[in-house]
Amino acid sequence: MEAKRDLTMHPAATLPWGLILAGGDGTRLMPLTQRIAGDARPKQFCPIFDGETLLDRTRRRCDIVIRPDRQMIVVSRTHEAYYRGLAEDLLPGRLVAQPSNRGTAPGILYPLMRLADLTGNAPVAILPSDHFVSDDLAFMGYVQAAVEIVQGQPDLIVLLGVEAERPETEYGWIEPASTPLAIDGEAVFPIRRFWEKPSAKLAQLLRDRGCLWNSFVMVGWASTFQSLVADAVPDLVAAFSSLRAAVGTPGEAAAAERVYAGLPSTNFSEQVLARRPERLVVMQMKGVDWSDLGNPARALASFRSSSAPPAWLARVELAPTA
């Protein structure tokens, strides 16, 4: 990844931030990523795209809409050997190193506090770094549309929902309302409820009802995300109070160590989103193939369907990695 990238291609009127999630352990895909990389690194640091990692690809995708100086990456310190060069490639404050992985909710809340220290408040697009996307331009077009909606409706958080290709039992699903909100821009729908990893029978019913896969790509104002977390898991926000006071000071790293030492794992989908669907809306993506690369079989299927399959695909067989 080049250290210097173009900062002039984005109109000043948008100015969103990007929060790239790269703190997960990637254990389910490790049987495959070990064969590609030769070690037990998490999937986001694996050179899946013929030398380019999933994190590299996510950053390049993010550049389409969000200026590089407004991008923040959250990692876990246990993976430091794989992200060490990021600190030199990012502006100060943009690399948020968690002491350990405590789930997606802390992995979102901590960088949101850092962002608040850097800029006060801003629209932010939350982008996982470990997903497959077939068309980066089309995908980020939906992200841009979501940014434009929240700029006019700062109380909204927009989730990107994927048109379901099959009754997938390992994904989270979003059940949208039938009528979109009466606002300008790309259509967004209120959310009736979330369904996490349904049975095969229920997944088929959800697909038949027009429910969507939850991509976990979200766009909203930083303060709106923080309010959502405080509403859904107030104990987590309380646990972070001492770290919030230390953000941007020389004592931040030590404060983070103390806070994370006592944190339970908290899942943002199940313990935040699913508890407060009334505060969220969903935008349906069409014409974009998407996968969370959650297991070797799904990952191999995604790369086989890619317009530019990676070179390693020809030598990797499904049976030994499943």
Buried (B, 14 or more C-beta within 10 A) or exposed (E): EEEEBEEEEBEEEBBBBBBBBBBBBBEBBBEBBBBBBEEEBBBBBBBBBEEBBBBBBBBBBBBBBBBBEBBBBBBBBBBEEBBEEBBEBBEEBBBBBBBBBBBBBBBBBBBBBBBBBBBEBBBBBBBBBBBBBBBBEBBBBBBBBBBBBBBEBBEBBBBBBBBBEEBBBEBBBBBBEEEBBEEEBBBBBBBBEBBBBBEEEBBBBBBEEEBBBBBBBBBBBBBBBBBBBBEBBEEBBEBBEEBBEBBEEEBBEEBBBEBBEEBEEBBBBBBBBBBBBEBBBBBBBEEBBBBBBBBBEBBBEBBEEEEEBBEBBEEBEEEEBE
